[in-house]
Amino acid sequence: MLTLGIEEEYLLLDPATALPVPLADEVRAAVDLEPVVNEREIQAELLQAQVEVATPVCSDLAEASRHLLRLRHAVSSAAKRSGCRIAACGTAPCSGPEPIPVTGHPRYLAMRTRAAQLVDEQFVHGMHVHVAIPDREMGVAVLNRVRPWLPVLVAMAGNSPLWNGHDTGFSSWRTVVYSRWPVSGPPPYFDGLADYEERIQALLTAGAIEDRGQLYWQARLSDRYPTIEVRCLDVQLRADDAIMFAGIVRGLVATALRDEKAGRPPTPCLPELLAAANWHAARHGLDGVLVDPGGRRRGADEVVRSLLAHVGQALEESGDTRQVSSLVSRLLRRGTGAERQRRALATDGLKAVTELISEP
């Protein structure tokens, strides 16, 4: 069974105003007082109103769930002791008139020098799923097979409809914000590992990116771990929804490995069509139709079911079928995080949204 790990990014909010507050250092210091948290499990992020947690390597979804709940509750408690709340939302619902300070890391400071407006508006928060791969050559083959399904994940995980206090009309505005960086969106198709590395080196040589961390593709090979990192997901309101996506992503990787070893050809996918499908998914979420990996317009529910069928054997082999299927059915019945935020906004304005996104 493939091991996996989850990273989540949270926003720090003033509970009274719903505005981001630069209290990351205080929250991290307060978390250090928690005996259940290792200092490596919570990290600073780009802006001082953001923190990131990372689970250890996990062998199954039950283990991942225990760690993620532990970290969410520990950081939530630390935030409350520091006078703020953590918010599990893909974008900040609103922001104040002054920029939030950048974390004092040389890399982050250099990013602000290079693209101040983008950094000042980088109030975006995702969840990243790492899944083990046997080697980097096979990892590139997996990337090629996973990429057509990324828009479906974007649609399912949409949890960022609000920006500057109003409804953007998008399910995942985070996806749009990320698209403003030079290297973003679904990754291209690569002709093996050498091609992958040569194209990254070309970006570095041209100065299009400063370092490999600025490869904001929605899926990439990790440079720190022997994993594929799927990054297209908005952070989720609930930990169990995050676990659902972790199970699906692991199923996609396991299916890609099996198909590659069996010599099955990958699904052909034109880059312009994939980019358009990704935009459509970010705009509409699960409301109406999606563009499936074959380029056809189909009902969103039908496309989600086809994703489950695609990874069905992998879910069965890992023992995840019942849990993932049940959570997907709940998602289709209840709606995405974006839909829930919109319902809260219509009920009682930003106050209700703040309460919704601040539940650990």
Salt bridges, closest charged atoms under 4 A:
GLU7 OE1 - HIS128 ND1 3.23
GLU7 OE2 - HIS130 NE2 3.37
GLU7 OE2 - ARG224 NH2 3.27
GLU8 OE2 - ARG72 NH2 2.89
GLU9 OE2 - HIS128 NE2 3.97
GLU34 OE2 - ARG81 NH1 3.15
GLU41 OE2 - ARG70 NH2 2.81
GLU63 OE2 - HIS67 NE2 3.96
ASP120 OD2 - ARG112 NH2 2.90
GLU121 OE1 - ARG180 NH1 2.87
ASP167 OD2 - ARG342 NE 2.68
ASP195 OD2 - ARG199 NH1 2.93
GLU197 OE2 - ARG136 NH2 3.08
GLU197 OE1 - ARG212 NH1 2.97
GLU210 OE2 - ARG114 NE 3.56
ASP211 OD2 - ARG107 NE 2.83
ASP223 OD1 - ARG136 NH2 3.54
ASP223 OD2 - ARG212 NE 2.79
GLU229 OE2 - HIS128 ND1 3.36
GLU229 OE2 - HIS130 NE2 3.73
GLU229 OE1 - ARG220 NE 3.04
GLU229 OE2 - ARG231 NH1 3.07
ASP234 OD1 - ARG174 NH1 3.29
ASP240 OD2 - ARG238 NH2 2.93
ASP240 OD2 - ARG330 NH1 3.03
ASP241 OD1 - ARG330 NH2 3.05
ASP241 OD2 - ARG334 NH2 3.26
ASP259 OD1 - ARG264 NH1 2.77
GLU260 OE1 - ARG145 NE 2.88
ASP292 OD2 - ARG296 NH2 2.95
ASP292 OD2 - ARG298 NH1 2.79
GLU302 OE2 - ARG298 NE 3.34
ASP320 OD2 - ARG250 NH2 2.89
